[in-house]
Amino acid sequence: MITYDLSTRGTQPKYEFLYRCIRADIRTGVIPGSSKLPSKRELAHHLNVSVSTIEQAYDLLVSEGYIQARPGSGFYVTPGKDEGTYQDTVQDEAQDEDDSIDFSSNRCSQMLFPADTWARLMRKTLSERDPELFETVPFNGLLRLRQAIAGYLYEFKGMKVRPECIIIGAGTEYLYGRLLQLFGDRRCIGIGEYGSVNLFNVSQGKSTLWDCFSVDKQGLRLDNLEGSPAEAIHVSPANHFPTGAVLSDERREQLIEWANERPERYIIEDDYDSELRYFGRSKPPLFTQDTGEKVIYLNTFSKTLVPSLRISYMVLPKTLMEIYRKQLSFFSCTVSSFEQLTLAEFIMGGYFERHIHRLRRYYSKQRAAFIDAIMASPLTSIATLDDMEVGTHLLMHVNTNLSDQEIAQAAQDKGLRLSMLSDYCIEQTVRNTHYAVINIASVESGKIDSMVGMLSEIFAEDIKRHQKTN
C-alpha cells in the first residue's frame, strides 16, 4: 500500500498533494509501469481521507496519461511512464538515431522551437519578479495569459472571448477530464468514429455514454443527428484528425441549429492544428457562428510549440463557466505561473504569430517533398494519397493483402514507427483498414527518401503482384 505524509502538504489541497506524490513516484520508477494502484476506497481508508479526494487525484493522473482506468479491474500505471522505462527508451533511440524514423509522432520538430527567444523571455519573466509569479495560481489560470489568449483569438480567429471564460490546463486531456465532470454522470456525447480517442480514453472509469458518427470528406456525418441520444457533439471542424476532413458549411449550420434546439445541448469544438493551413483561408471557428452560447472551444500550444510545454485552454459559455466556478473551482490550475507568464509574453510580443508563419513555410516544403518522393516511388502502383489542406500528416491508402497489424510490425522491423488509421478508431471496421497515417512533423528532410524506400520495401509483394497483373 502506498503511503504519503499529508501533514507535509502545506497549503496544497489533499487531492493535489497526493496527485503530485504519486506522479513523482511513477516518474522515478518507485511505482513501476503496468503496476496496479490501490482502489480508491482502499487508499482513502489507508490515508484517512475521503474517497472523493482519491478520485480527484486519480482523475488528474488519468487525464495526464500517467495511469489508466480499466473497467471492472481498477487503475494501472501506464507502461513507459516510469523513469526506468523512459531511460531504456532513450538509450534505444540513441542507438538507432541514424536509421530509425518516427512516423507515428505528430509533434513539432524541436529544431523549429524558438529556444533562444523563449529563454530570453523566461529570464525577463523571472527578473521582473511579478507578484503573480509567487502567488497561488487561480483555478482558471493567470489573468495575463487569459488576456493574451483572448487577444490572439480575436485578432486571428475573429472570436470575441471574455478572459474570465477561459480555463488554462496542462494538456487537452486534463481539460477533457474537467469537462466530463462538469457534464456529470450518464451524459451521452457524440464523437467521430476516429479522431476522438483522447476524449474517449479520458472517460474510461466514468459513466459517460457514447454515440459514434461516421466521417467522410465533408467531416462528421450528421445523417442520424436528430435520432441520436447525444447531448453534446465533439467535432474538429477545421481538421478532423487524422482524415484531414474540413466540416462543410451545410453541416456547420446543421450542428449549430441542433445545439440551439434544446438547452442541454452543446458542441465541443477541438480546433486541432487549425493554424497550420497551406491553401486558401481557414474557415472561422464554429465559436464565431454561435449566438446561443452553445460552443465549448478547446485548443493547445503543445503542437505549435513543444509537447513538453503542456499548456492548453478551454473557452466555456458564460452559463457553463458559472457552474464550473461553483462546482469545480476547487481544482488547482496545473500549469506553473512561470510558464504561463512566459507564454503570455510570447503571445503579446508577436513572437507566436511569427513562429506560426515559420512553421507554415517549413511544413509546406516538407509536405511537398514527401508527396514528390512518394509519387516518384513504386508505391504509386498500389497507393493513393488523400490531399490534406491542413496539419502535419498525410493519409495513404494502400491496396495490400497485409493486415494493419502486419503493416505496423513490418515497419517496426525496419526501424520505422508507423501508425495506421485503425489505431485512431473508436470502433474497428473493415472500412478503416489499410490507411497509413504518415506524420511528417518530426522527420528530418534528409530522411524522406529513406523513409519512402522503407515503405516500398514493406509493400514489395503487393507491388510485384500489381506489376504481374498489369
C-alpha positions as CSV (number, residue, x, y, z in Angstrom):
1,M,0.0,0.0,0.0
2,I,1.4,3.4,-1.0
3,T,1.8,5.9,1.9
4,Y,2.3,9.6,2.0
5,D,2.5,12.0,4.9
6,L,-0.3,14.5,4.3
7,S,1.0,16.7,7.2
8,T,3.8,17.9,4.8
9,R,1.4,19.2,2.2
10,G,1.4,22.8,3.4
11,T,-1.4,24.8,1.8
12,Q,-1.9,22.4,-1.1
13,P,-5.3,20.6,-1.3
14,K,-5.1,17.0,-0.3
15,Y,-6.0,15.7,-3.8
16,E,-3.3,17.8,-5.4
17,F,-0.7,16.8,-2.9
18,L,-1.5,13.1,-3.5
19,Y,-1.5,13.6,-7.3
20,R,1.9,15.1,-7.2
21,C,3.3,12.4,-4.9
22,I,2.0,9.6,-7.0
23,R,3.1,11.3,-10.2
24,A,6.6,11.7,-8.8
25,D,6.8,8.1,-7.8
26,I,5.7,7.0,-11.3
27,R,8.2,9.2,-13.0
28,T,11.1,7.9,-10.8
29,G,10.1,4.3,-11.2
30,V,9.2,3.8,-7.5
31,I,5.8,2.8,-8.8
32,P,6.7,0.6,-11.8
33,G,4.9,0.8,-15.2
34,S,1.9,-1.5,-15.6
35,S,1.6,-2.0,-11.8
36,K,-1.9,-1.8,-10.2
37,L,-2.7,1.0,-7.9
38,P,-4.9,0.6,-4.7
39,S,-8.6,1.0,-5.2
40,K,-10.0,4.4,-4.3
41,R,-11.8,3.1,-1.3
42,E,-8.7,1.2,0.0
43,L,-6.3,4.1,-0.4
44,A,-8.8,6.5,1.2
45,H,-9.2,4.3,4.2
46,H,-5.4,3.8,4.5
47,L,-4.6,7.5,4.3
48,N,-7.7,8.5,6.3
49,V,-9.1,10.8,3.6
50,S,-12.4,10.9,1.7
51,V,-12.9,8.7,-1.4
52,S,-13.6,11.8,-3.4
53,T,-10.1,13.1,-2.6
54,I,-8.5,9.9,-4.0
55,E,-10.9,10.1,-7.0
56,Q,-9.8,13.6,-7.8
57,A,-6.1,12.7,-7.6
58,Y,-6.7,9.6,-9.8
59,D,-8.7,11.7,-12.3
60,L,-5.7,14.1,-12.7
61,L,-3.3,11.2,-13.2
62,V,-5.7,9.7,-15.8
63,S,-6.1,13.0,-17.7
64,E,-2.3,13.4,-18.0
65,G,-1.8,9.8,-19.1
66,Y,0.1,8.6,-16.0
67,I,-2.5,5.9,-15.1
68,Q,-5.2,4.1,-17.0
69,A,-8.7,3.0,-15.7
70,R,-9.7,-0.5,-16.7
71,P,-13.4,-1.0,-16.1
72,G,-14.0,-3.8,-13.6
73,S,-10.3,-4.1,-12.8
74,G,-9.0,-0.8,-11.3
75,F,-6.3,1.7,-12.1
76,Y,-2.9,0.8,-13.6
77,V,0.3,2.7,-14.2
78,T,0.6,3.5,-18.0
79,P,3.5,1.4,-19.4
80,G,6.6,3.5,-20.1
81,K,5.6,6.3,-17.7
82,D,8.2,5.2,-15.1
83,E,11.7,6.7,-15.5
84,G,13.4,3.4,-15.9
85,T,11.4,2.6,-18.9
86,Y,11.9,6.1,-20.2
87,Q,15.7,5.8,-19.9
88,D,15.7,2.5,-21.7
89,T,13.7,4.1,-24.5
90,V,16.1,7.0,-24.7
91,Q,19.0,4.6,-24.9
92,D,17.3,2.5,-27.6
93,E,16.5,5.7,-29.6
94,A,20.1,6.9,-29.2
95,Q,21.4,3.6,-30.6
96,D,19.0,3.8,-33.6
97,E,19.3,7.5,-34.1
98,D,20.9,7.2,-37.5
99,D,18.5,4.7,-39.1
100,S,15.3,5.0,-37.1
101,I,12.4,7.1,-38.5
102,D,9.4,8.1,-36.4
103,F,6.3,8.4,-38.5
104,S,3.9,7.9,-35.5
105,S,4.8,11.2,-33.7
106,N,2.8,14.2,-34.7
107,R,4.8,16.7,-32.6
108,C,6.6,19.8,-33.8
109,S,10.2,19.4,-34.9
110,Q,12.4,20.5,-32.0
111,M,14.7,22.5,-34.3
112,L,11.8,24.8,-35.1
113,F,11.2,25.8,-31.5
114,P,12.5,29.4,-30.9
115,A,14.5,28.3,-27.9
116,D,16.6,31.5,-27.7
117,T,13.6,33.7,-27.7
118,W,11.8,31.5,-25.1
119,A,14.9,31.5,-22.9
120,R,15.2,35.3,-23.1
121,L,11.5,35.7,-22.1
122,M,11.9,33.3,-19.2
123,R,14.8,35.4,-17.9
124,K,12.8,38.5,-18.3
125,T,9.8,37.0,-16.5
126,L,12.0,36.0,-13.6
127,S,13.9,39.2,-13.4
128,E,10.7,41.4,-13.2
129,R,9.6,39.4,-10.1
130,D,5.9,39.9,-10.9
131,P,3.9,39.2,-7.6
132,E,1.8,36.7,-9.6
133,L,4.9,34.6,-10.0
134,F,5.0,33.8,-6.3
135,E,1.3,33.6,-5.5
136,T,-1.1,30.7,-5.8
137,V,-2.3,30.4,-9.4
138,P,-6.1,31.0,-9.8
139,F,-8.1,27.9,-10.7
140,N,-8.6,29.1,-14.3
141,G,-5.0,30.3,-14.9
142,L,-3.3,33.7,-14.7
143,L,-5.3,36.7,-15.9
144,R,-2.4,37.9,-18.1
145,L,-2.2,34.7,-20.1
146,R,-6.0,34.6,-20.4
147,Q,-6.0,38.1,-21.7
148,A,-3.2,37.3,-24.2
149,I,-5.1,34.3,-25.5
150,A,-8.4,36.3,-25.7
151,G,-6.5,39.0,-27.8
152,Y,-5.0,36.3,-30.1
153,L,-8.3,34.6,-30.7
154,Y,-9.9,38.0,-31.5
155,E,-7.2,39.1,-33.8
156,F,-6.5,35.9,-35.7
157,K,-9.7,33.9,-35.4
158,G,-12.4,36.5,-35.1
159,M,-13.5,35.2,-31.7
160,K,-14.8,37.6,-29.1
161,V,-13.8,35.8,-25.8
162,R,-14.0,37.1,-22.3
163,P,-10.8,36.3,-20.4
164,E,-12.9,35.2,-17.4
165,C,-14.4,32.4,-19.6
166,I,-11.0,30.9,-20.4
167,I,-9.6,27.9,-18.4
168,I,-5.9,27.0,-18.6
169,G,-4.9,23.4,-18.1
170,A,-1.9,21.0,-18.5
171,G,-2.9,19.4,-21.8
172,T,-6.2,18.8,-23.6
173,E,-6.7,15.5,-21.8
174,Y,-6.8,17.4,-18.4
175,L,-9.4,19.8,-19.8
176,Y,-11.5,16.9,-21.2
177,G,-11.5,15.4,-17.7
178,R,-12.8,18.6,-16.1
179,L,-15.4,19.0,-18.9
180,L,-16.7,15.4,-18.4
181,Q,-17.0,16.1,-14.7
182,L,-18.9,19.3,-15.5
183,F,-21.3,17.5,-17.7
184,G,-22.0,14.9,-14.9
185,D,-22.9,11.2,-15.0
186,R,-24.7,9.5,-17.8
187,R,-24.2,12.3,-20.2
188,C,-24.2,11.0,-23.8
189,I,-21.5,12.5,-26.1
190,G,-21.4,12.2,-29.9
191,I,-18.0,11.6,-31.4
192,G,-16.4,10.7,-34.8
193,E,-15.6,7.1,-35.4
194,Y,-12.0,8.1,-35.3
195,G,-10.2,11.2,-34.1
196,S,-11.7,11.4,-30.7
197,V,-9.6,8.7,-29.0
198,N,-8.2,11.0,-26.3
199,L,-11.6,12.1,-25.2
200,F,-12.8,8.5,-25.2
201,N,-9.8,7.3,-23.2
202,V,-10.2,10.1,-20.6
203,S,-13.7,8.9,-20.0
204,Q,-12.7,5.4,-19.0
205,G,-13.8,4.7,-15.5
206,K,-16.6,7.3,-15.7
207,S,-20.2,6.7,-16.7
208,T,-20.1,8.7,-19.9
209,L,-22.2,7.3,-22.8
210,W,-21.1,7.5,-26.4
211,D,-22.7,7.7,-29.9
212,C,-20.3,7.3,-32.8
213,F,-20.8,9.2,-36.1
214,S,-19.1,8.2,-39.3
215,V,-16.8,10.7,-41.1
216,D,-16.4,11.4,-44.8
217,K,-14.7,14.1,-46.9
218,Q,-17.0,16.8,-45.5
219,G,-16.3,15.9,-41.9
220,L,-18.6,14.5,-39.3
221,R,-21.7,12.9,-40.9
222,L,-24.9,14.2,-39.3
223,D,-27.5,12.0,-41.0
224,N,-28.7,10.5,-37.7
225,L,-28.2,13.6,-35.6
226,E,-31.8,14.1,-34.7
227,G,-32.3,10.5,-33.7
228,S,-29.1,10.4,-31.6
229,P,-29.3,10.4,-27.7
230,A,-26.2,12.7,-27.7
231,E,-26.5,15.9,-25.7
232,A,-23.1,17.1,-26.8
233,I,-21.1,16.6,-30.0
234,H,-17.3,16.6,-30.2
235,V,-16.1,17.9,-33.5
236,S,-12.9,19.3,-35.1
237,P,-14.4,21.4,-37.9
238,A,-11.0,22.8,-39.2
239,N,-9.2,19.5,-39.4
240,H,-10.8,16.2,-38.4
241,F,-7.6,14.3,-37.4
242,P,-6.4,12.1,-38.9
243,T,-8.6,12.2,-42.0
244,G,-8.0,16.0,-42.6
245,A,-11.7,16.5,-43.4
246,V,-13.0,20.0,-43.1
247,L,-16.6,20.3,-41.9
248,S,-18.8,21.7,-44.7
249,D,-20.8,24.9,-44.4
250,E,-24.1,22.9,-44.5
251,R,-23.1,20.6,-41.6
252,R,-21.8,23.6,-39.6
253,E,-25.2,25.2,-39.8
254,Q,-26.9,21.9,-39.1
255,L,-24.8,21.4,-36.0
256,I,-25.5,24.9,-34.7
257,E,-29.2,24.6,-35.3
258,W,-29.3,21.2,-33.5
259,A,-27.5,22.7,-30.4
260,N,-29.9,25.6,-30.2
261,E,-33.0,23.4,-30.2
262,R,-32.5,22.3,-26.5
263,P,-30.9,24.0,-23.5
264,E,-28.9,20.9,-22.5
265,R,-27.2,20.5,-25.9
266,Y,-23.6,21.7,-26.5
267,I,-20.9,21.5,-29.2
268,I,-17.3,20.6,-28.1
269,E,-15.0,22.3,-30.7
270,D,-11.5,21.0,-30.8
271,D,-9.6,23.4,-33.0
272,Y,-6.7,21.0,-33.6
273,D,-4.0,22.0,-36.0
274,S,-6.1,24.8,-37.5
275,E,-3.1,27.2,-37.5
276,L,-1.2,25.0,-40.0
277,R,-3.2,25.5,-43.2
278,Y,-1.4,25.6,-46.5
279,F,-4.0,26.6,-49.1
280,G,-6.7,29.2,-49.0
281,R,-8.2,30.8,-45.9
282,S,-9.3,28.9,-42.9
283,K,-12.9,28.9,-42.1
284,P,-13.7,30.7,-38.8
285,P,-14.2,28.5,-35.8
286,L,-17.8,27.3,-35.0
287,F,-17.5,29.5,-32.0
288,T,-17.9,32.6,-34.2
289,Q,-21.2,31.3,-35.5
290,D,-22.6,30.6,-32.1
291,T,-25.3,33.1,-31.0
292,G,-26.7,30.9,-28.2
293,E,-23.5,30.2,-26.2
294,K,-23.6,26.6,-27.2
295,V,-19.9,26.0,-28.3
296,I,-17.1,24.9,-25.9
297,Y,-13.8,25.7,-27.6
298,L,-10.5,23.9,-27.0
299,N,-7.0,24.4,-28.3
300,T,-3.4,23.7,-27.3
301,F,0.1,25.1,-27.6
302,S,1.7,21.6,-27.4
303,K,1.6,21.1,-31.1
304,T,2.7,24.5,-32.3
305,L,5.5,24.9,-29.7
306,V,6.8,21.7,-28.0
307,P,5.0,18.8,-26.3
308,S,6.8,19.3,-23.0
309,L,5.0,22.7,-22.8
310,R,1.7,21.2,-21.7
311,I,-0.4,24.3,-21.9
312,S,-3.9,24.0,-23.4
313,Y,-7.0,26.2,-22.9
314,M,-10.8,25.9,-22.9
315,V,-13.4,28.6,-23.5
316,L,-16.7,27.9,-21.8
317,P,-20.0,29.7,-22.5
318,K,-20.9,32.1,-19.7
319,T,-23.6,29.8,-18.2
320,L,-21.3,26.8,-18.1
321,M,-18.4,28.9,-16.6
322,E,-20.7,30.0,-13.8
323,I,-21.4,26.3,-13.0
324,Y,-17.7,25.4,-13.3
325,R,-16.8,28.2,-10.9
326,K,-19.3,27.0,-8.3
327,Q,-18.7,23.3,-8.6
328,L,-15.1,22.7,-9.9
329,S,-13.0,25.8,-9.0
330,F,-11.5,23.9,-6.1
331,F,-9.3,22.2,-8.7
332,S,-6.0,23.9,-8.8
333,C,-4.5,25.1,-12.1
334,T,-2.0,22.5,-13.2
335,V,0.3,24.9,-15.1
336,S,3.0,26.8,-13.3
337,S,2.8,30.6,-13.1
338,F,6.3,30.8,-14.5
339,E,5.4,29.1,-17.8
340,Q,2.1,31.0,-18.0
341,L,3.7,34.4,-17.7
342,T,6.4,33.4,-20.3
343,L,3.8,32.3,-22.8
344,A,1.8,35.5,-22.2
345,E,4.9,37.5,-23.2
346,F,5.5,35.2,-26.2
347,I,2.0,35.9,-27.5
348,M,1.7,39.6,-26.7
349,G,5.2,40.3,-28.1
350,G,4.2,38.9,-31.5
351,Y,6.6,36.0,-31.3
352,F,3.9,33.4,-31.5
353,E,2.5,34.9,-34.7
354,R,5.9,34.9,-36.4
355,H,6.6,31.3,-35.1
356,I,3.3,30.1,-36.8
357,H,4.3,31.7,-40.1
358,R,7.7,30.0,-39.9
359,L,6.0,26.6,-39.2
360,R,3.7,27.0,-42.2
361,R,6.6,27.7,-44.6
362,Y,8.6,24.8,-43.2
363,Y,5.8,22.2,-43.2
364,S,4.6,23.3,-46.7
365,K,8.0,22.5,-48.1
366,Q,8.2,19.3,-46.1
367,R,4.8,18.2,-47.3
368,A,5.6,18.8,-50.9
369,A,8.9,16.9,-50.6
370,F,7.0,13.9,-49.2
371,I,4.4,13.9,-51.9
372,D,7.1,14.2,-54.6
373,A,9.1,11.3,-53.1
374,I,6.0,9.0,-52.8
375,M,4.8,9.8,-56.3
376,A,8.2,9.0,-57.7
377,S,8.4,5.7,-56.0
378,P,6.9,2.2,-56.8
379,L,4.2,2.9,-54.2
380,T,2.1,4.8,-56.8
381,S,1.1,1.5,-58.3
382,I,-0.8,0.4,-55.1
383,A,-1.2,3.5,-53.1
384,T,-3.2,6.8,-53.2
385,L,-2.7,9.9,-51.1
386,D,-5.5,11.9,-49.6
387,D,-4.6,15.6,-50.1
388,M,-4.5,17.4,-46.8
389,E,-5.1,21.2,-46.7
390,V,-4.2,21.5,-43.0
391,G,-2.0,19.7,-40.4
392,T,1.3,17.9,-40.5
393,H,0.4,14.5,-41.8
394,L,-0.6,12.6,-44.9
395,L,-3.1,9.8,-45.3
396,M,-2.1,7.0,-47.7
397,H,-4.4,4.2,-48.7
398,V,-2.7,1.0,-49.8
399,N,-4.1,-1.9,-51.8
400,T,-2.5,-4.7,-49.9
401,N,-3.1,-8.2,-48.5
402,L,-1.4,-7.3,-45.3
403,S,-3.4,-6.5,-42.1
404,D,-2.8,-3.2,-40.4
405,Q,-1.1,-5.1,-37.6
406,E,1.2,-6.8,-40.1
407,I,2.0,-3.5,-41.7
408,A,2.9,-1.8,-38.4
409,Q,5.1,-4.8,-37.4
410,A,6.9,-4.9,-40.8
411,A,7.6,-1.2,-40.4
412,Q,8.9,-1.7,-36.9
413,D,11.2,-4.4,-38.1
414,K,12.7,-1.9,-40.4
415,G,13.2,0.8,-37.8
416,L,10.1,2.7,-38.9
417,R,7.4,3.7,-36.4
418,L,4.2,3.9,-38.3
419,S,0.6,4.4,-37.3
420,M,-2.5,3.2,-39.1
421,L,-5.9,4.9,-39.3
422,S,-7.4,1.9,-37.4
423,D,-5.2,2.9,-34.4
424,Y,-7.3,6.0,-34.1
425,C,-10.7,4.2,-34.4
426,I,-13.2,4.1,-31.6
427,E,-14.8,1.1,-33.2
428,Q,-12.8,-1.1,-35.6
429,T,-14.3,-1.7,-39.0
430,V,-13.0,-3.2,-42.3
431,R,-13.7,0.2,-44.0
432,N,-10.9,1.9,-41.9
433,T,-8.1,-0.5,-42.7
434,H,-5.1,-0.1,-44.9
435,Y,-4.7,3.6,-44.4
436,A,-1.2,4.7,-43.2
437,V,-1.0,7.9,-41.2
438,I,2.2,9.5,-42.2
439,N,3.2,12.2,-39.8
440,I,5.8,14.5,-41.3
441,A,6.3,16.9,-38.4
442,S,9.3,15.4,-36.7
443,V,11.0,13.7,-39.7
444,E,14.2,15.3,-40.9
445,S,14.2,16.4,-44.6
446,G,17.3,14.3,-45.3
447,K,15.4,11.1,-44.3
448,I,12.4,11.5,-46.6
449,D,13.8,9.3,-49.4
450,S,14.9,6.7,-46.9
451,M,11.5,6.5,-45.4
452,V,9.7,6.2,-48.7
453,G,12.2,3.4,-49.6
454,M,11.2,1.6,-46.4
455,L,7.5,1.9,-47.2
456,S,8.2,0.5,-50.7
457,E,10.0,-2.5,-49.1
458,I,7.1,-3.2,-46.7
459,F,4.7,-3.5,-49.7
460,A,7.2,-5.1,-52.1
461,E,5.0,-8.2,-52.6
462,D,1.9,-6.1,-53.3
463,I,3.9,-4.0,-55.8
464,K,5.1,-7.2,-57.5
465,R,1.6,-8.6,-57.7
466,H,0.3,-5.5,-59.3
467,Q,3.1,-5.4,-61.8
468,K,2.4,-9.0,-62.9
469,T,-1.3,-8.3,-63.4
470,N,-0.7,-5.2,-65.5
